[in-house]
Amino acid sequence: MKGIISISTEFLGKKTKSPLVLPAGIMGMTWSGMKFVVENGCGIITSKSLTLELRTGHPGPVIAEFEGGMLNCMGLCNPGIIDGLQEINDFKVLMPEVPVIASVFATKAEDFEELARHVNDSEADFIELNLSCPNVMDEFGMPLAGSIDMVKDITSRVKAISKLPVITKLSPNVTGLDGIALAAQNAGADALCMINTLGPGMLIDIDMVKPVLSNRTGGLSGACVKPIALRAVYEAYSRVKIPIIGTGGVESGSDAVEMLMSGAALVGVGSAVYQGGIGIFEKINQGIRDYMAKYKYNSIDQIPRLEKLDGEA
Amino acid sequence: MVKRNTIPIAEIVEESATLRTFYFQHDLKASPGQFIMLTDFEQGEKPFSISECEAGRFGVTIKKLGKFTSNLWEKKAGNLLSFRGAYGSSFSLQGKRCLLIGGGYATPPLYFLSKELMRKGANITLVNGARTKEDLVFCSRFEELELMYKKITDAGCFGRAGTSVDIARELLTENEYDIVYVSGPELMMKAMRDLLAEYPGLEYEFLFERYMKCAIGICGNCTIDPLGIRLCVEGPVLARDQVEQLTEFGEYHRNAAGTKEYFK
């Protein structure tokens, strides 16, 4: 019966061969890097979060590992919106059927609007508003996703001018995340992506007596964040009607199934590209298929979702 | 998980006015061609190829270039440095008759490679080329090894003026080799690729250099067109079938922001 199991699905009207999404910040810097990820089983690509001007990011070390995951403080390195969209366009020439999310980052609504106008003229399929990078607080202050008003304002202003569906990326580092998710939906977001990295956190080199990361702190990701991602997606799923890209700590097929059950429409795989290597996408795809075979599901939609909180089905 | 190690510098060897080898007493599990990420927790973190690794000790050979290395030049034996790795792909160590071609400051990893190949009983010819005599590195070390050693400079410091590619061309005409291993500046390696195109059946492996940020395959900075493979994971050593497909090789690379910079 294996032949009829399909993990292909649809997201906001676009077909994808796998529910796996490469989240912003991982690998999505160059057209060939995007192609490499797709060749290895990923369904949808998100670009690096692009800014109006190029950014070289923080100096190293930008990665600090520990047993449960890692911290990173890449610092939003990207070649700027023009060159970044060119990489997306170059990728789409090769793989026009693969949906691409152009992620953008700014610190004020007008800049998000300007970024969205650029994205309108690109080959990207969706625009993602990164309101939640925790690694540039020294430079820009608290992530915008912490403020319900900012989330509403930026989402609605971009929605008003965007030719593409708008995905709002939220931070887990807030109280009342489900309320923020609802606000994003009511402001016009077509989908949500959650969660961005946690924290930030800090690790110390005890021989040098210094923080390991050059930026002192960095966003927490990897296996250890999965329970928080599942809870966050589930709470948002219970409140909103728009689809959610669930991302955070997914490293296996069963992790991906958990994420789908929490209410996610698609599943992000980021940090696991390190521990699992580039083969991780195929491995997770196969793990999802194996689960579907076990319960005789033919399509992703048949994988059951948890009953919504407050009994809403 | 790759553990970070913060340990004292065991020894610093002055190779030339602008080149030093930093040794660490540490049983690094590494193969020739691999690299470590080194930091002083002050001026960033940089990738360095391993130039020597045996008997519980390893070394990286570093050219003084910018802020990071200026700071490094202030360090003395006993001062702490921190590294993670080793990372990346390595030379295959195949072949009985091996031709090693080095260029400038990229030659030191071929010393680690030579020692490992000799351990396997390989017969080695090594060509070391540079602009001037001062830029020609590791000469006395290579001369101490049981291998056929040839050196040449653009300036003609040893009689003849030319590049290691010139010598390679002659050696390939006159001799049979099982494999060619190359580590040099990008444009020199490009010339080697063109030369080796005339020898279709001959295996070769090149050691590449690109801007690296995370070194663990997630930031995407060091992917190379059109394959999209990451030089920190699938590289930095690439074999012939991959090298032949590269379109950015010798043309451009991407900097820390991901902006394309073209080779002049």
Contacts between the chains, C-beta under 8 A, distances in Angstrom:
chain1	res1	chain2	res2	distance
A	25	B	219	7.7
A	26	B	218	5.2
A	26	B	219	7.7
A	26	B	220	7.0
A	27	B	217	7.9
A	27	B	218	6.6
A	27	B	219	7.6
A	27	B	220	4.0
A	27	B	223	7.3
A	27	B	230	7.9
A	28	B	220	6.1
A	29	B	219	7.3
A	29	B	220	3.8
A	29	B	221	6.2
A	29	B	223	6.9
A	29	B	254	7.4
A	29	B	258	4.6
A	30	B	220	6.4
A	30	B	223	4.8
A	30	B	225	6.8
A	30	B	228	6.9
A	30	B	254	6.6
A	30	B	258	6.9
A	31	B	225	7.3
A	31	B	228	7.8
A	32	B	223	5.6
A	32	B	224	7.0
A	32	B	225	4.4
A	32	B	226	5.1
A	32	B	227	6.2
A	32	B	228	3.4
A	33	B	220	4.6
A	33	B	223	3.7
A	33	B	228	4.7
A	33	B	230	7.5
A	34	B	228	7.1
A	35	B	226	7.6
A	35	B	228	4.9
A	36	B	223	6.7
A	36	B	227	6.7
A	36	B	228	3.0
A	36	B	229	6.1
A	36	B	230	7.9
A	37	B	228	7.4
A	39	B	228	7.7
A	48	B	220	7.2
A	48	B	258	7.0
A	54	B	257	4.2
A	54	B	258	7.7
A	54	B	259	5.9
A	55	B	257	6.0
A	56	B	255	7.5
A	56	B	256	4.0
A	56	B	257	4.8
A	57	B	213	7.0
A	57	B	256	6.5
A	57	B	257	7.5
A	59	B	43	7.4
A	59	B	44	3.8
A	59	B	45	7.2
A	60	B	37	7.0
A	60	B	39	6.2
A	60	B	44	4.8
A	60	B	45	2.8
A	60	B	46	7.3
A	60	B	213	6.7
A	61	B	37	7.3
A	61	B	39	5.5
A	61	B	41	7.8
A	61	B	45	4.6
A	61	B	84	8.0
A	62	B	45	7.5
A	62	B	213	5.9
A	62	B	214	6.2
A	62	B	219	7.6
A	63	B	214	5.0
A	63	B	215	7.4
A	63	B	216	6.2
A	63	B	218	8.0
A	64	B	4	7.7
A	65	B	1	5.0
A	65	B	2	6.5
A	65	B	4	7.5
A	66	B	1	7.4
A	67	B	1	6.5
A	72	B	214	7.4
A	72	B	218	7.8
A	74	B	213	7.0
A	74	B	214	7.4
A	74	B	219	5.9
A	77	B	213	6.9
A	77	B	219	7.4
A	77	B	221	7.2
A	77	B	256	6.1
A	77	B	257	5.7
A	77	B	258	6.6
A	78	B	257	6.4
A	78	B	258	5.9
A	79	B	254	7.6
A	79	B	257	5.0
A	79	B	258	4.1
A	79	B	259	4.4
A	79	B	260	8.0
A	80	B	257	7.3
A	80	B	259	7.6
A	83	B	258	7.2
A	83	B	259	5.9
A	83	B	260	7.5
A	84	B	258	7.4
A	87	B	258	7.7
A	205	B	4	6.9
A	205	B	6	5.4
A	205	B	41	6.9
A	205	B	82	6.3
A	207	B	6	3.7
A	207	B	7	7.3
A	207	B	80	6.0
A	207	B	82	7.5
A	208	B	6	5.2
A	208	B	41	5.3
A	208	B	80	5.7
A	208	B	82	6.1
A	210	B	41	4.7
A	212	B	4	6.9
A	214	B	41	7.7
A	214	B	44	6.7
A	214	B	45	7.5
A	270	B	218	7.2
A	271	B	218	6.9
A	273	B	217	6.2
A	273	B	218	5.4
A	274	B	216	4.6
A	274	B	217	5.8
A	274	B	218	5.2
A	275	B	1	7.9
A	277	B	217	7.4
A	277	B	233	7.4
A	278	B	217	7.3
A	278	B	233	7.5
A	278	B	234	7.9
